[in-house]
Amino acid sequence: MTVEKLHLEVAVALPVYHTFTYSVPPFLIPFIEAGKRVLVPFGQRRITGYIMGSATETEPAEIKHILDVLDQESLFPSSMIPFYQWIADYYKHPIGDVIKNALPGGLTLYDYAALSITAEGKTALRGKILTSLQRAVLQLLESGPCRLKHLNDKLGRNVPGALLQALQRSPQKDH
């Protein structure tokens, strides 16, 4: 999938029989890949969806942004998508539910990881290259490890998993 595509087709893990189009905020574009899970707004809830690929039709007035990319690596190759679609059509079953049931259980335990600052993170705090959100995250983690939910509560906003993944992968020399 090319990063120029700003609209994605997402299968949600709910009993609905079609996919939905979501736009991608610019800071999440590097993390987009078919087969990854994303967190998306759906009505009044936030739910897990699966990236099926680039959207073919877009209605700009109705499209919501994805909130976060939940995985570092794709959970399934894009070559499996036609198979999942065939299963959903043949058995008259929601595509998101087909994918969810095809994957190993326990993948929804995303919020239970404890986050902590590393020596590289402490060094990065002394640098000037961090964004304000990166700096706020690292400063909170300096006081000790915490769960993502507590980090979000303390900051008063949702910290995208993609930002945490970028911080984790950032070599010390970049800070």
Buried (B, 14 or more C-beta within 10 A) or exposed (E): EEEEBBBBBBBBBBEBEEBBBBBBEEEBBEBBBBBBBBBBEBEEEEBBBBBBBBBEEBEEEEBEEBBBBBBEEBBBEBEBBEEBBEBBEEEEBBBBBBBBEEBEEEEEEBEEEEBEBEEBBEEBBEEEEBEEBBBBBBBBBEEEEBEBEBBBEBBEEBBBBBBBBBBEEBEEEEB
